[in-house]
């Protein structure tokens, strides 16, 4: 099994990388879906503030790797992408489980580009203005997202068109698949 963990700020293009991965046969596990599913079970609101507050309270109550642990239950298949890690603690938990089979990929996009994308995405938890956007960034960085990003094995810059980034992501995935096929089998 090979596992790619994707990290990036909201609106950076993680979802486009995930889509390219799915097209290459990767199983996709979204940590945000794990959080939203748990919130729904508890009949909580699904706006950004409520989901973010719930995710944070669960981390405080159950520890910083609670969402990684809950995500691990969904990881299946020979090739898997885990989208949405928020901290180095979560990355380290995944590294404990998957060892050298794990690759941490960071997706970077400039702030203005990310804000424009989120403003037009149409999801209920998207920011309504730049202040909400920066508040969300601050919250995510407070969870340790910046440290997770800084420990990435590979950084992909997403500052062009959607199609251009999808093409870039597909090339990266093809290269990774070829490297995995040509590397010796590890126990």
C-alpha positions in Angstrom: 0.0 0.0 0.0 1.2 3.5 -0.8 -0.4 6.5 0.9 -0.2 10.2 0.0 -1.3 12.7 2.6 -2.2 16.0 1.1 -1.8 19.2 3.1 -2.5 22.8 2.2 -4.4 25.9 3.2 -8.1 26.2 2.3 -8.5 27.0 -1.4 -5.0 25.9 -2.3 -6.2 23.2 -4.7 -6.1 20.1 -2.6 -9.4 19.0 -4.1 -8.0 19.2 -7.6 -5.0 17.0 -6.5 -7.5 14.6 -5.0 -9.5 14.5 -8.2 -6.4 13.8 -10.3 -5.5 11.0 -7.8 -8.9 9.4 -8.1 -8.5 9.4 -11.9 -5.2 7.5 -11.4 -7.0 4.8 -9.3 -6.3 6.1 -5.8 -8.8 5.6 -3.0 -9.7 8.9 -1.5 -10.3 9.6 2.2 -11.2 13.2 3.2 -10.5 14.1 6.8 -13.1 16.9 6.5 -15.7 14.3 5.6 -14.8 12.4 8.8 -15.3 15.6 10.8 -18.6 16.5 9.0 -19.9 13.0 9.4 -19.3 13.0 13.1 -20.9 16.4 13.4 -24.0 15.2 11.6 -24.2 12.2 13.9 -24.4 14.7 16.8 -26.9 16.9 14.9 -24.5 19.9 14.9 -24.6 22.7 12.4 -22.4 22.4 9.3 -21.2 26.0 8.8 -17.5 26.7 9.1 -17.6 28.1 12.6 -19.5 25.2 14.0 -17.5 22.5 12.2 -14.2 24.3 13.1 -15.3 24.6 16.7 -16.3 21.0 16.9 -13.0 19.8 15.4 -11.1 21.9 17.9 -13.1 20.7 20.9 -12.7 17.1 19.9 -8.9 17.7 19.6 -8.9 19.2 23.1 -11.0 16.4 24.6 -9.5 13.4 22.9 -6.0 14.7 21.9 -4.4 16.2 18.8 -4.5 13.0 16.7 -8.2 12.2 17.2 -9.1 13.0 13.6 -6.1 11.0 12.3 -7.3 8.0 14.3 -10.8 8.3 13.0 -9.5 8.7 9.5 -7.4 5.6 9.6 -10.5 3.5 9.9 -11.4 4.5 6.4 -8.1 3.9 4.6 -8.4 1.0 2.2 -6.8 -0.2 -1.1 -3.3 -0.4 -2.6 -3.1 3.3 -3.3 -4.8 5.9 -1.0 -4.8 9.7 -0.7 -5.7 11.2 2.6 -6.9 14.8 2.2 -7.0 17.5 4.8 -4.5 16.8 7.6 -4.2 19.9 9.8 -1.2 19.2 12.0 2.3 17.7 12.3 0.8 15.4 15.1 -1.6 14.0 12.5 1.2 13.6 10.0 3.4 11.8 12.5 0.5 9.4 13.4 0.1 8.6 9.7 3.9 8.1 9.5 3.8 5.7 12.4 1.2 3.6 10.7 2.5 3.7 7.1 6.2 4.3 7.5 8.1 4.7 4.2 5.0 4.0 2.3 3.7 7.5 3.1 4.4 10.6 1.1 3.4 14.0 2.4 2.4 16.4 -0.5 1.8 20.1 0.1 -0.3 22.2 -2.3 0.5 25.9 -2.2 -1.4 28.8 -3.7 -1.1 32.5 -2.9 -3.6 34.1 -0.4 -5.5 36.2 -2.9 -5.9 33.2 -5.3 -7.2 31.1 -2.4 -9.7 33.7 -1.3 -11.0 34.1 -4.8 -11.4 30.4 -5.2 -13.3 30.0 -1.9 -15.5 33.0 -2.6 -16.8 31.3 -5.7 -16.8 27.6 -4.6 -20.3 27.6 -3.1 -19.8 25.4 -0.1 -21.6 26.3 3.1 -18.4 26.7 5.1 -16.8 29.1 2.6 -15.8 32.5 4.0 -18.1 35.4 3.0 -15.4 38.1 3.2 -11.6 38.5 3.6 -11.9 38.9 7.4 -13.7 35.5 7.7 -11.1 34.0 5.3 -8.2 35.2 7.4 -9.9 34.1 10.6 -10.2 30.6 9.1 -6.5 30.7 8.0 -5.5 31.7 11.5 -7.5 28.9 13.1 -6.0 26.3 10.7 -2.5 27.6 11.3 -3.2 27.5 15.0 -3.9 23.7 14.7 -0.4 23.3 13.3 -1.1 23.3 9.5 2.0 25.4 8.8 4.3 22.9 10.6 2.7 20.0 8.6 3.2 21.9 5.4 6.8 22.7 6.2 7.5 18.9 6.7 6.2 18.0 3.2 8.2 15.6 1.0 6.9 17.4 -2.1 5.4 20.9 -2.7 3.3 21.6 -5.7 2.6 25.3 -6.5 -0.9 25.9 -7.8 -1.0 29.5 -9.2 -2.4 28.8 -12.6 -5.6 27.6 -14.1 -7.6 24.6 -12.8 -6.7 22.6 -16.0 -3.1 23.6 -15.7 -2.9 22.4 -12.1 -4.8 19.2 -12.9 -2.2 18.5 -15.6 0.6 19.2 -13.2 -0.9 16.9 -10.5 -1.4 14.1 -13.0 2.3 14.3 -14.0 3.4 14.2 -10.4 1.2 11.2 -9.7 2.4 9.4 -12.8 6.0 10.0 -11.6 5.2 8.8 -8.1 3.5 5.6 -9.5 6.5 5.0 -11.8 8.9 5.4 -8.9 6.9 3.0 -6.7 6.9 0.4 -9.5 10.7 0.7 -9.9 11.6 0.7 -6.2 12.5 -2.5 -4.4 9.7 -4.2 -2.4 9.9 -3.1 1.3 8.7 -5.2 4.2 
